[in-house]
C-alpha cells in the first residue's frame, strides 16, 4: 500500500469496502435514499465511513479498543516509516494504557496532538476513551 496515494485508495474503498454498513432510508417517492454509512474497519475511531476517520485509506490512523482484560484500552497507531509500511504485520504499533482516567487521557493527547500525529482525532479519541471507561467501571 506504500505506492498508492491515500486519495486514490479512498476512491477505491469508499463504496466497496467489506467493512461497510449501509442503511437505506425510504423517501416519499418510493426510491431508497442512502442514509449515513457506518463502517466496522479497524482504526476507525468514530465508525463513520469518511476519509477523515478511515483506518484503511489514511497513512496516519488512530484506533482505540478496550483491553482484553477490561482494564484500560489498547491505543493503535499506524507507522509511516518506509521500512514498516511495506510490511503489514509491523505497520501497527499497539500500546496498552491502563492507569487512571486522567493519565490515560493525557497519554492519548500526547500520542495524537502532542507528537503532531493526528491532532484532529484527539477529541474523538478522548470521547471514545470516556465511553470505554464508563463501561469498565464497577457498579
C-alpha positions in Angstrom: 0.0 0.0 0.0 3.0 2.3 0.2 2.9 3.0 -3.5 -0.7 4.2 -3.6 -1.8 7.7 -2.7 -4.4 7.9 0.1 -6.8 9.7 -2.2 -6.7 7.0 -4.8 -7.1 4.3 -2.2 -10.1 6.1 -0.7 -11.7 6.4 -4.1 -11.5 2.6 -4.5 -12.5 1.7 -0.9 -15.3 4.2 -0.1 -18.2 2.4 -1.7 -17.0 -1.2 -1.8 -15.3 -2.0 1.4 -16.2 -5.2 3.1 -16.5 -3.3 6.4 -19.2 -1.0 5.1 -22.6 -1.0 6.8 -25.1 0.8 4.5 -28.6 1.7 5.6 -31.3 2.9 3.2 -33.9 5.5 4.1 -37.2 5.3 2.2 -38.4 8.6 0.8 -41.9 9.8 -0.3 -41.3 8.8 -3.9 -40.6 5.2 -3.0 -37.0 5.3 -4.1 -34.5 4.4 -1.5 -32.0 7.1 -0.5 -28.7 6.2 1.1 -28.5 7.4 4.7 -25.4 7.7 6.8 -22.9 5.0 6.1 -21.1 3.3 9.0 -18.1 1.1 8.9 -16.5 -1.5 11.2 -13.0 -1.2 9.9 -10.1 -1.3 12.4 -8.6 2.0 13.4 -11.7 4.0 12.6 -12.4 5.9 15.8 -16.0 7.1 15.1 -17.1 4.2 12.8 -18.3 6.7 10.1 -17.4 6.0 6.5 -15.4 9.1 5.7 -11.9 9.8 4.6 -11.0 11.7 7.8 -11.8 8.7 10.0 -10.8 5.9 7.7 -8.2 3.5 9.0 -7.6 1.9 5.6 -7.1 4.9 3.4 -5.1 7.3 5.7 -1.4 6.9 6.1 -1.8 8.0 9.8 -4.6 6.4 11.7 -5.5 6.0 15.4 -7.6 3.3 16.9 -8.9 2.7 20.4 -10.3 -0.6 21.6 -10.9 -2.0 25.1 -8.1 -4.0 26.6 -8.6 -7.8 26.7 -8.8 -7.8 30.5 -11.3 -4.9 30.5 -8.8 -2.7 32.4 -7.9 0.2 30.2 -7.5 0.5 26.4 -5.3 -0.5 23.6 -4.1 2.5 21.5 -3.2 1.6 18.0 -1.2 3.8 15.6 -0.2 3.3 12.0 3.6 3.8 11.4 4.5 5.8 8.3 8.2 4.8 8.1 9.0 3.3 4.7 10.5 0.1 6.1 7.4 -0.7 8.1 4.9 0.5 5.5 5.8 -2.4 3.3 5.2 -5.0 6.0 1.6 -5.1 7.1 2.3 -7.1 10.2 4.7 -4.4 11.5 2.7 -1.4 10.3 0.7 -1.1 13.5 2.0 -0.2 16.9 -0.2 -1.1 19.9 0.1 0.4 23.3 -1.8 -0.7 26.3 -2.9 2.1 28.7 -4.4 1.0 32.0 -3.7 3.7 34.6 -6.3 6.2 35.9 -8.7 8.1 33.7 -6.7 11.4 33.6 -3.4 9.7 33.0 -4.8 7.7 30.0 -6.4 10.9 28.7 -3.0 12.7 29.0 -1.3 9.9 27.2 -3.9 10.0 24.4 -3.3 13.7 24.0 0.4 13.2 23.9 0.2 10.5 21.3 -2.1 12.4 19.0 -1.6 16.1 19.2 1.5 16.2 21.4 3.6 14.4 18.8 1.9 16.2 15.8 0.5 12.8 14.7 -3.3 13.5 14.2 -4.4 16.4 16.2 -7.9 16.4 14.5 -8.7 13.0 16.1 -7.8 14.0 19.6 -11.4 14.9 20.7 -12.8 11.8 19.1 -10.2 9.6 20.8 -10.9 11.2 24.2 -14.7 10.7 23.7 -14.2 7.0 22.9 -11.9 6.6 25.9 -14.6 8.2 28.1 -17.2 5.7 26.8 -14.9 2.7 27.3 -14.0 3.9 30.8 -17.7 4.3 31.8 -18.4 0.7 30.5 -15.5 -0.7 32.5 -16.4 0.9 35.8 -17.6 -1.3 38.6 -21.2 -0.8 39.7 
